[in-house]
Amino acid sequence: MALTQQEDIEKMLVCKTHLGTRNIDHRMKRYVFRRTADGIHIVHLGKTWEKAMVAARAIVTVENPMDIVVVSQRVYGSRAVLKFAQYVGAHALAGRWMPGTLTNQITSKYLEPRLLVVTDPRVDSQAVKEAAYANIPVVALCDTDSPLEHVDICIPCNNKGKE
């Protein structure tokens, strides 16, 4: 099992998943390995891998994959969201988040998911806030400056790159 962890961490290194931002949220300090000379925080990839495994266990516990909603309002995250939803069988919402999707039963786009996955809790803050109102667990890909309010499982990584 350590061999697959090592291979996964090497792939994350190639994709530059470990590069954070110059700013840091106080709750993300535990995931930071160190800070470079020019001020960029480096994410600890061992902890990223562990949190990814925790998130995978949470995703597997949902009986119906259509009860998982994957959200991204970022341009570079939309392709990843659509691919993830295709392979897992989840419901993808790439692009603009319609307010009230999780809380307003009158709207035509109303959903009652069992799990919400977001690519950036800062950009997708409306979705995270609505999930908190509806008691829906949230899995988020978080950079070093991401707010962790109402995020249940945080996967520390670089969520601002094209890769």
C-alpha positions in Angstrom: 0.0 0.0 0.0 2.9 2.4 0.6 4.0 1.8 -3.0 0.7 3.2 -4.3 0.9 6.1 -1.9 4.4 6.9 -3.1 3.3 6.7 -6.7 0.3 9.0 -6.0 2.5 11.5 -4.3 4.9 11.5 -7.2 2.0 12.2 -9.6 0.9 15.1 -7.3 4.4 16.5 -7.4 4.4 16.5 -11.2 1.0 18.3 -11.3 2.3 20.9 -8.8 -0.4 20.1 -6.3 2.0 21.0 -3.5 2.3 24.7 -4.4 0.1 27.0 -2.3 -0.3 30.7 -2.1 1.6 33.5 -0.3 -1.4 33.9 2.1 -2.4 31.4 4.6 -5.5 30.8 6.7 -4.8 29.9 10.3 -6.8 26.6 10.0 -4.7 25.5 7.0 -1.4 25.9 8.9 -1.4 22.2 9.9 -1.3 21.1 6.3 1.7 23.4 5.3 5.1 21.7 5.1 7.2 24.8 4.9 7.4 28.2 3.3 9.8 29.0 0.4 12.2 32.0 0.3 9.8 34.0 -1.9 6.9 33.4 0.5 5.0 30.6 -1.2 3.6 28.0 1.2 4.3 24.3 0.3 1.5 21.8 1.1 2.5 18.5 2.8 1.5 15.9 0.2 1.4 13.1 2.7 -1.4 14.8 4.5 -3.1 15.6 1.1 -3.0 11.9 0.3 -4.4 10.9 3.7 -7.3 13.4 3.3 -8.0 12.2 -0.3 -8.4 8.7 1.1 -10.8 10.0 3.8 -12.8 11.8 1.1 -12.8 8.6 -1.0 -14.2 6.7 2.0 -16.9 9.3 2.4 -17.8 9.2 -1.2 -18.0 5.4 -1.2 -20.5 5.4 1.8 -23.1 7.2 -0.4 -25.4 4.4 -1.7 -26.7 6.2 -4.8 -23.9 8.1 -6.7 -26.6 10.5 -8.0 -26.9 11.8 -4.5 -23.4 13.3 -4.8 -23.3 16.8 -6.2 -20.0 18.1 -7.5 -19.7 21.9 -7.9 -17.2 24.2 -9.6 -17.6 27.8 -10.6 -14.0 28.1 -11.8 -13.3 27.8 -15.5 -10.4 25.3 -15.0 -12.4 23.2 -12.5 -15.4 22.6 -14.8 -13.7 20.0 -16.9 -12.5 18.1 -13.8 -16.0 18.2 -12.3 -17.6 16.9 -15.5 -15.1 14.0 -15.7 -15.5 13.1 -12.0 -19.2 13.1 -12.3 -19.0 10.9 -15.5 -16.8 8.3 -13.9 -18.5 8.2 -10.4 -22.1 8.8 -11.7 -22.5 11.9 -9.6 -24.5 15.1 -10.4 -22.2 17.8 -11.9 -22.9 21.5 -11.6 -20.2 23.3 -13.5 -20.6 27.1 -14.1 -22.8 29.4 -12.2 -24.4 28.2 -8.9 -28.1 29.0 -8.7 -28.8 30.3 -5.2 -31.4 28.2 -3.4 -30.4 24.9 -5.2 -30.2 23.1 -1.8 -32.6 25.2 0.3 -35.5 26.4 -1.8 -37.9 23.5 -2.7 -39.9 25.8 -5.1 -37.1 26.2 -7.6 -36.9 23.8 -10.6 -33.2 23.1 -9.9 -33.8 22.0 -6.3 -31.6 19.1 -5.2 -31.3 17.0 -2.0 -27.8 15.5 -2.1 -26.2 13.3 0.5 -22.7 14.8 -0.2 -21.4 18.0 -1.7 -17.9 18.2 -3.4 -16.6 21.7 -4.2 -13.4 22.7 -6.0 -12.8 25.9 -4.1 -14.7 26.9 -0.9 -14.0 30.6 -1.5 -15.5 30.7 -5.0 -18.2 28.2 -4.2 -19.1 29.8 -0.9 -22.8 30.0 -1.7 -23.0 26.2 -2.2 -21.0 25.6 1.0 -23.3 27.9 2.9 -26.5 26.2 1.6 -25.0 22.8 2.4 -24.5 24.0 6.0 -28.1 25.1 6.2 -29.3 21.7 4.9 -26.9 19.6 7.0 -25.1 18.2 4.0 -21.4 17.2 4.5 -18.9 19.1 2.3 -15.7 17.8 0.8 -13.5 20.7 -0.5 -10.3 21.1 -2.4 -8.6 23.8 -0.4 -5.6 26.0 -1.1 -3.5 27.5 1.7 -5.7 30.7 1.8 -9.1 28.9 1.6 -11.7 29.5 4.4 -12.7 26.3 6.2 -16.1 27.4 7.6 -18.7 24.6 7.1 -16.1 22.4 5.3 -16.2 18.8 6.7 -13.4 17.2 4.8 -10.6 19.5 3.5 -8.2 18.1 0.8 -5.2 20.5 0.9 -3.9 21.2 -2.6 -3.3 23.8 -5.2 -6.8 24.5 -6.7 -5.8 27.5 -8.7 -3.7 26.0 -11.5 -4.7 24.7 -14.9 -3.6 21.2 -14.3 
